[in-house]
Amino acid sequence: MKLAEALILSGDCQKRMEQLKSRLLGNARIQEDEDPSESPTDLIVELENVARELVNLIKRINNTNSTPVFIDGGSIADALAERDVLVLRRA
């Protein structure tokens, strides 16, 4: 998997978590004698699965960003940090 793909999947996971949270809260607000439209337990299980997937993606992204890829032994994270400081200096 490429870094760009992992970043896209990470964003998708975050959106899915927000949607699940919204659905879970919506099902928690029902009248006393009514049944929820979706099982809160199933939503919680799905939320945990998506959260686990997101953790794995973030770990893989961070690992990629910290792996040396440049001739001087620097990583992508190092290059991004230097770029950010150069932008601040230029401004």
C-alpha positions as CSV (number, residue, x, y, z in Angstrom):
1,M,0.0,0.0,0.0
2,K,1.3,3.4,-0.9
3,L,1.4,6.3,1.6
4,A,-1.2,8.3,-0.3
5,E,-3.6,5.3,-0.2
6,A,-3.1,4.9,3.5
7,L,-3.8,8.6,4.1
8,I,-7.0,8.4,2.1
9,L,-8.1,5.3,4.0
10,S,-7.2,7.0,7.3
11,G,-9.5,9.9,6.3
12,D,-12.2,7.5,5.4
13,C,-12.0,5.7,8.7
14,Q,-12.2,9.0,10.6
15,K,-15.4,9.9,8.6
16,R,-16.9,6.4,9.2
17,M,-16.2,6.8,13.0
18,E,-18.0,10.2,13.0
19,Q,-21.0,8.7,11.1
20,L,-21.1,5.7,13.5
21,K,-20.9,8.0,16.5
22,S,-23.8,10.1,15.1
23,R,-25.9,6.9,14.4
24,L,-25.1,5.6,17.9
25,L,-26.2,8.9,19.6
26,G,-29.3,9.0,17.4
27,N,-30.3,5.5,18.6
28,A,-29.7,6.4,22.2
29,R,-32.3,9.1,22.0
30,I,-35.6,7.1,21.7
31,Q,-38.9,7.1,23.6
32,E,-39.1,4.8,26.6
33,D,-41.2,2.1,25.0
34,E,-39.7,2.2,21.5
35,D,-37.0,0.0,20.0
36,P,-33.9,1.6,18.4
37,S,-33.8,1.5,14.6
38,E,-30.3,-0.1,14.9
39,S,-28.7,-2.2,17.5
40,P,-26.4,0.0,19.7
41,T,-24.3,-3.1,20.4
42,D,-23.7,-3.7,16.7
43,L,-22.8,0.0,16.2
44,I,-20.3,-0.1,19.1
45,V,-18.7,-3.3,17.7
46,E,-18.5,-1.7,14.2
47,L,-17.1,1.5,15.8
48,E,-14.4,-0.5,17.6
49,N,-13.5,-2.4,14.4
50,V,-13.1,0.9,12.5
51,A,-11.1,2.4,15.4
52,R,-8.8,-0.7,15.3
53,E,-8.3,-0.3,11.5
54,L,-7.5,3.4,12.0
55,V,-4.9,2.7,14.6
56,N,-3.2,0.2,12.3
57,L,-3.2,2.7,9.4
58,I,-1.8,5.5,11.6
59,K,1.0,3.1,12.8
60,R,1.9,2.2,9.2
61,I,1.8,5.9,8.1
62,N,4.0,6.9,11.1
63,N,6.4,4.0,10.4
64,T,6.7,5.1,6.7
65,N,7.3,8.7,7.7
66,S,10.0,7.8,10.1
67,T,11.9,5.4,7.9
68,P,15.1,6.9,6.3
69,V,14.5,7.4,2.6
70,F,17.0,10.2,1.7
71,I,20.7,9.9,1.0
72,D,21.6,11.8,4.2
73,G,19.6,9.3,6.2
74,G,16.7,11.6,6.8
75,S,13.1,10.6,6.8
76,I,10.0,12.1,5.2
77,A,9.0,13.4,8.7
78,D,12.4,15.2,8.9
79,A,12.0,16.7,5.5
80,L,8.5,17.9,6.3
81,A,9.8,19.6,9.5
82,E,12.6,21.3,7.6
83,R,10.1,22.5,5.0
84,D,7.8,23.9,7.6
85,V,10.6,25.9,9.2
86,L,11.8,27.2,5.8
87,V,8.3,28.4,5.1
88,L,8.2,30.2,8.5
89,R,11.7,31.7,7.8
90,R,10.6,32.9,4.4
91,A,7.5,34.6,5.7
